[in-house]
Amino acid sequence: MHIKIPQIAVPNFWLGNLGGVDNYLRHRLHKGALGQFGASSLGYPLHVVEYPHEGAAKFMVIGGTHGHEPGGVASVMNLIHLLETGRDLAGQPHDRLLELAGSLHLYLVPCLNPDGRSVCPDSFYCQGLDTTSAYASGIQKNGDLVPYDADSEEPCYYFDPADALFVGGQFNGAGWAINRRLSDDHSEAVEVQSLLEFVQGPGVQAAIDLHACGYNFAFQVRSHEAPYWPIMREWQSRAEFLFRSKDRVLGKLHGDGDPPTPPSFFFNSALLHQHAQLMYMAYEGRQGYLGRTSFMPLPTEWEIIDDYLTAIQVFLELGVEEHYARANEEVFG
């Protein structure tokens, strides 16, 4: 059954639409090199834009792991436009970010899950959390949500698309949860497995995965060893300073502890960390929800994008200072 996706007006700098992203990548790149590391379960190309820098450390930025989180896609596209033109898509400079990015070898993935992006609107700004939940999980044939985040001790890894009106942005088109693994040996989602196989070649030191919710915080990735914990705490300290200087609040580092308590299942972070031998960082930006006081004050759409770019700036700064390289060496040799 085909579900018509509402066309929601977005600012020009909010480039999260698959068609718009594809058009930009195919026609407006002059400095970056467009590549493809595979195809989604529904046949969408999995794009990567490479900005090479001979002899420089290599890092990756990933957007669109969850299709109902368009801000991450838009933020990677703003970063690409910054590297192409010196300004973001709203015409704003980010001098420190541009300086850091220009000294590194970058791989930028605008949308890891185009299947999930294709079934969700281009924005959830000023919409209610319940609306987003429907697009995030999907709708079963009986009208219930697909039970991705149901109150159960057993997470939902797979839901048969034949049993749903549509499967939401937290899954790919084949029904596999895009960010949850049955084991840390491989991914059942072809998009994630293709990314893993791609990353194992170039020698990427670290990746940052851009997600979205109502809040603004980063994760202490609990599958990583002790050398990585102080790196996340340093990221937190620097990011807090930058967000405070912009009169914005950065939430506490999620899942921090000595040791951090590991989850009961595997995320993509565990998979790429173990097999690609890199540090994997996850950052949750904001969607701009209405209806819950804890999500207020409502950020502007540009502030949401700027939050992501700020998080990326600190991520790259730590890379320039070789924090990830030292931790990777200590863990993997």
N, C-alpha and C positions, 0 to 999 in steps of 0.2 A: 504494500500500500504506500502510495506517495503522499507525504505530508508537505504541504506548502509552508515554507519558512517565511515569516513576516519580514518585509523589507523595512528596516529601521534606519532612519537618517542618522548619519554620524559625521563628525567633523572630517575635513580632508586629511588631517594628520592621523586619524584613527583607521589605519589601513590594515584591517583584519579580514577582509573579504577575499576568498580564495581566487576569484577571477581577477580582482585588482592586484593581489600579490603576484600572481603569475604574469600579468601584463607588465608590472614594474620590472620584475626580474628578467623578463625576456627582452625588454626594450629600453630600459633606463640605466642599466649597469655599464659603467665605463672603467672603473678601477677594480671592482670585484669580478671574480671568475665564477660563473654559474655552473654548478654540477648537479648530478642526481645520484643518490646512493641507493635507489630502489623505487618501488611503487607501493602504494597502500593496498589494502585488501580489496578496495573498490577500483583500483587502477589509477589513482591520482599520483602524479610524480612527487617524490620526496626530494625537495630542493635543498641544496647547501650552497652558500655563497662563501667563497674563499678569498681572503685578503692576505696574500703571501708576503712574508718579510724574511728574506734570506738569513738563516742562522738564528732567528728569533724563537722564543718559546711559543708553544702552540696551545691555544685555548678555544673552547667551544661555547656558544650561547644557543640555547634551545628554547623555542617558543611553541605554543600550540600542542603540548602533550595532551591536554584536555580541550576538546573542541568548543566547550561552552565558556572558555576563558580567552576571549579574543584580544584582551589587552596585551597578553604576552606576544601574540603574533604581531600586533601593531607596534609593539616596542622594539622587536627585532627589526622590523621594517624601518622604524625611525633611526635605529642604529646604523642600518645599511645606508640610509639617506644621509646621515651625518658623515659617514666615511666617504660617500660619493661627492658631497657638496660642501661640507663644513658646517651644515645646519641640520636640525631635525626637520621633520615634515611640517612643523608649525613655524619654521623659520628661526628657531631659537638656537643659539650656540651652546655648546657644552665643551668648553676649552680643555678642561682636564681630562675628560673622557676621550676626546679626540686625540690628545697628546699620548695617552696611554695606549689607545688602540693602534695608533700609527707606529708604535715601536714593537708590536707583537704580530704573530701569525695567527689569524683568526679564521674559524669555521663557524658560520652563522646559519642556523637551521630555523627558518621562519615558522614552519608548521610541521611538527612531527606526526600529527594525527589529522590529516586533511579529511578523512572519512567523518570524524566527529565534528570537525569545523563545518562541514558541508550541511549538517542537519541542524545547525544552530544559527540564530540571528547574529548580525554583525556587532551587536552591543547589548549589554544588559544594564546600561547606565540608567539610573532612576527607575529601575523596575524592582519588583518585590523578590525576596529570596525564594518564595514558592515557585514563581515563574522560572527562575533559573534552575531550580532543582528538577523541574519537569524536563527541561532540555538537557540537563547534566546526566540524568539517569535514563530517560526514555519512558515510554508508556507501554504497558502490557496490553494485550487485547481485551482484558477485562476492565481496563481503565486505571489500574493501579500503576504506581511507579515501578520501573525495573529496580530490583532490590539491591542496588550497588552499595548504598550506605544504610541498609536496613539494620535494625537493632538486633544484631546476631553476632555470635562469636566467630562464625565462619564467613569471611568476606566473600563477595561475589567476584569470581574471576572470569566467568563466562556466562553469557545469556544468549540463547538461540534467537537470532533475529526473526525466525519464523513464528515465534511466540509473542512478538511485540508489534504494535502499530509502528513504532520506530525505536531504534536503540540510540541512546543519547550520546553526548559528547565525551563521556568517560570511557567509552568503548570504541573499537574500530568497527568497520562495517561487517566484519566476520563475527562480531559478538564478544571479542576478547577485551577484557579490561586493560587499558593501555599502560597503566602504571602499577599493576599488581602481578606478581609472578608466583607460580606454584613452587618454583625452586629458583636458586641462583645459578643454575646451569645454562639456561637459555630462556628466551621469551617466546611465548606462544603468539604474540602479536608480531606480524611480519615487519611492521614499521620499526619497532624497537630492535628486533634482531638484525635488521638491515643496518640500523645506526651502529649497533655494537660491532658488526663486522667491518663497517667503514672506519670507525674510530680506532680499531686495533692496528691499523696500518700507519697513520701519520705520526703517532707518538704525542697525542694531546695530553697535556699535564693536568688539566682540570676542565670541568664543564659546569655551567650554571643553567638550571632548568627553571623556566619562568612559569609560575602558576598564578592563580588568582582566587581570592575569597573576599569576604567583607573587610578583613583586617589587613595589616601590613607587617609581615614578619618573615624571618628566615628559619629554616630547620637546622638543628644539629642532626646530621645524618647518622643515625644510630647504628648503621652497619659498618661504619668506618672505625679504624683503630685509633688508639689514644693520640698518636702524633697529629691527627687532624682536628682534635677537639679545640686546642688553643687557637688554631687558625680561624675556626668559626667564631670564637669569642673575640678575636681581634677584628674580624669582619664586623661583628656586632658593635663593638666600641666605636669604630670609625664611621659606620653607617649611622649610628645614633647621633653622632656629632653633626653629620651632614644634614640629616633630616631635621634635627633641632634648629639648625641655622636657617631652614626653610619654613619654620613654624609648623612642622608636621611631626606626628608621633610615629615612631617605629616600635612595634611590639617586642616583647621579650623574645629571646632566642628559644624557639620551641623545641622541647624534648631534651634540653640540656641537663647534664648530671654527671656524676663521677661514680660509676660509668653511666652513660645514657642508657636507658632501658630499651632494648631492641624490640621492634614490632614482632607480631606473631606471624608475619608473612613477609615476602620479599618485594621491595620496590625496585624500580629501574636503577636506583642509586647503587644497590648492592651488586646488581648484574654488571654494570659498566665499571664499577670500582674494581671488582675482582678480576674481570677478564681483560679490560683495557688498561688496568693499572694506573688509574687516575683518581683525583679527588672529584667527587660529585656533590655539588651544592644545590639546594632547592630554596627558592624564594617565592613567597606568596604576596603578590601585589593586591591591589584593591579592584573591586568591580564597580563601586559606586551604587550600592544598594540603597533603597529606601525602606523605611518601616522598622528599623531596629536602632535604638539609641546608641548602642555600642559601636555602630558603624558611622556615627556622626563625629565631627562635621563632615558633610558630603564634600568630597574632593571634586575639583573640576576634572574634566576628561584629560586635559593636558597635564594636570598634576599627577594623575594616575600613570601616564606615560613617563613623566619625569621621575616618579618613584622607581620605576623599573630601570631607567637609565642610571640613576644614582646607585642602585644595587649593583649593576654591572660595572660601574666605575670602581667601586671598592673591590669587587671580585678581581678585576684586572690589575689594580694597584698591588694587591697581595701577590699576584702572579709575577709582576715585574720585580718584586722584592724576593722572589724565589721561595716563598713559603710552601707552595705546593710541591715544587721540585724536591725540597729537602724532606718533606714528609713521604713522598713517593719513594725516594731513595731509601729511607729508613725502613719502610714497610716491604717494598718489593725488591730492593737491591739493585 
